[in-house]
Amino acid sequence: MQLVVARIGRAHGIKGEVTVEVRTDEPELRLAPGAVLTTDPPTAGPLTIASGRVHSGRLLLRFEGVHDRTAAEALRNTLLVAEVDPDERPEDPEEFYDHQLDDLEVVTVDGTVVGRIESVAHLPAQDLLVVRREDGGEVLIPFVSEIVPEIDLEAQRAVVDPPPGLLGEEADEEAGEADEAGGTGEAEETGAPGEADANGEAGGGAAGPGRESTR
């Protein structure tokens, strides 16, 4: 299968080098000299890596047949794509390819079903699991070992240990308790449902639509 391993940035210097945005945890393997990569758009490739070096914290690549700044700049925003065996796994047991996580069932440590992984969002700060809940809603779960302690590819399951409020369950419980209290007719509690509704909306935003704006 195909795996996006980098995106070409701007040209660097006048000899055909380009900066690249690395999208693989194994750049020394996927972006090594001699590697032949297909591209998106396809008309830009295939490209063979002639050399690579790190400059000011950025990876610079030069491709065979690309000898000047004009040719390098023409490749800007091109995606570099590697062919990967679907059964291949990263060397680090704590790392996974996106396709390995797609559609895994997500359950909490006590066995409660949350939903299924729909995709992985790669943000500058961290990766997020985009989980489609059984009720059709969406929740974003930080992909860190403290919150996702187990990925079982054999069982096709991801176990999560979410902090309070991440899944929005606390807001739902508070809203439910407030509704029950509001039904008693006691004057001192008539304001509770409104407060709970506000809390409920805030909680729902954190777990659902509000998180979409951070993607």
N, C-alpha and C positions, 0 to 999 in steps of 0.2 A: 504494500500500500504506500501511498505518498504522504510525506510529512514535511510541512513547512519548517525550514531550519534557520532562515534568516530573511531580512528585507534589506535591499540595497538602499543606502542613503546617498548623500551628495558625493561628488568627486573630490578627491584629495590630491593636491599637487597637479602636475602636468604630465605624469607618466602613466596614467590609466588606473591609478588606485581609487578605490571607493571605500567609504565607511559602510559598515553593516550593522544592523540591529539584530543581534543574535536571538534566535527563538528556539534554541536547543540547549539541553544541559550537557551535551557532548560535542562542543565545537571542535575539539581536537580530533574528533573522528569524522564528523559530518562536513567540516569546513577545512579539511587538511589539503595541502597542495596535491594535485592530481585527482581530487574528487570531481566527478562529473555530475552536474545538477541540472534538472529540468527547471523551467521557469513558468511563472504566471505574471504576464501573458506569455504563452508558448512561443510567440514570435521572437522573443528576446534571447532564447536559448536554443539548445543546451549550452551551458557555460562550464568550462573546465578551469578550476582554480590553479593559477600559476604560482602564486606565493601569498603569504599572509604574515602580518605582524601587528603588534599592539602599539598604538601611539596615543599617549595622553589618556589611557584607559579605554580607548576605542579600538575595536578590531578593524584593521584595514586589509582588504583583499585586492588582488590583481588577477584578472582573468586572461587566459590565452586569447590572442587576437584583439585585445583592447589595449591600445598603446598610447592613447592621449586623453586629455581631459574631456574633449568633445564626445568621444565614444563612451567614456565612463559616465558622463552626465546623462547620456541617453538611456542608461540603465536604471536611473533613479526610480525608486519605489517598486522595482521588480522584486517579486518573491522568489526565493531560492528553495527548490523542492527536492528532497531526497527520497529514493525508493527504499522502503523499509519492510522487512519480513513482518507480517502481521503477528507472528508468534514471538518476535524478538522483544526482549525486555532490557531496560537500562541496566548497567552494571550495578548501580546503587539500588539496593532493595527498597529504599524509601522513595524512589522516583518512579514515575509512571508516564507512559505516553497518553495523550488525550484520548485516543481511540480505545484504550484499555479501560478508561473510566466511564465512557459513554454507556448509559442505560443501566448502570449498577443500581441495585436496590439500596436505599439508604435507610438504616434503622438506628435507633438510639441504643445505648448500652443496655437498657432494660428490655429491648426487643420491640419497642414501638416503631411502627413503620412510618417514615417521614415522606418518602416518595422515591423518585428515580433521578439519577444525574442526567441532565439534558445536555450540558456542555461544560467547558472549563473556561473561565474568564481570566486572562492573563493581564493583571494590572501591575503598574510599576512597583507598588509596595508589596503585593502578594498575589497568589492565585486564589480564585474563588470557585467553588463548585456551584453551578447553577442547577438547583434541584426543583423539579416539577412535583408539587405535592399532589396527594391523592384527590384533594378537592379542586384541583386545577390551578391553584395559586403557585407562586414561585418564592423560593427562599435562597439566599446566597450564603454559603457556608465557607468561611476561611479554610483553605486547604493547608492546615498546619497540624502537626502531630498531637498537640494538646487538645484540639477539637475533633480531629479525625484520627483516632488512635489505631484504626485497623482498616486495611484494604485487603479483602479476600477475593482474589480474582477467580479462584476455583469455585467458590460459592456465589460469585457475582454479587458481592455485597460490600457496602461501605458502612462501617460502624462509626457513629458520631457521638460525642459527649459535649453537647452545646452548653455554653454558659447561659444563665437565666436570661430569658427575653429574646435570645437569638431566633428561635422558631416562632415567636409571637404568642406562645402559649400562656404566658403570664397575663398579657393584656386581655386575652379571651376569658381567662378565669376571673379577672377582676371585673370585667364587664358583666359576666354572668352573675357574680355575687352582688353587684350593684343593682342589677335588674330585680333580683329577688328581694333585696332590701327595699327598693322603691315600691314594691307591691304591698308593704305593710301599712302604708298610709300614715306613718309617723312623720310629723312636720320636720323634725331635725334631720331626717334622712332623705327628704325629697330632692336635695341638691346632689346626692351621691350619684344618681345615674348620669347626670351631665358630666360630672368629673370623670366618671369611669369611661364615658364615651370618648372624652378627650384623650384619656390615657390609651384607650383602645385604638384610636386612630394613629397615635404616635407609634404604638407597638406595631400596628399593621404596616406602617410606612417603613419601619426598620427592617422588617422581614420580607416585604414584598415590593410594591411600586417605588417606595422611597429609595431602595437599594439599586433600582434599575438606573437611576441617574448617576450612580458612581461607576457604572460599568464602562 
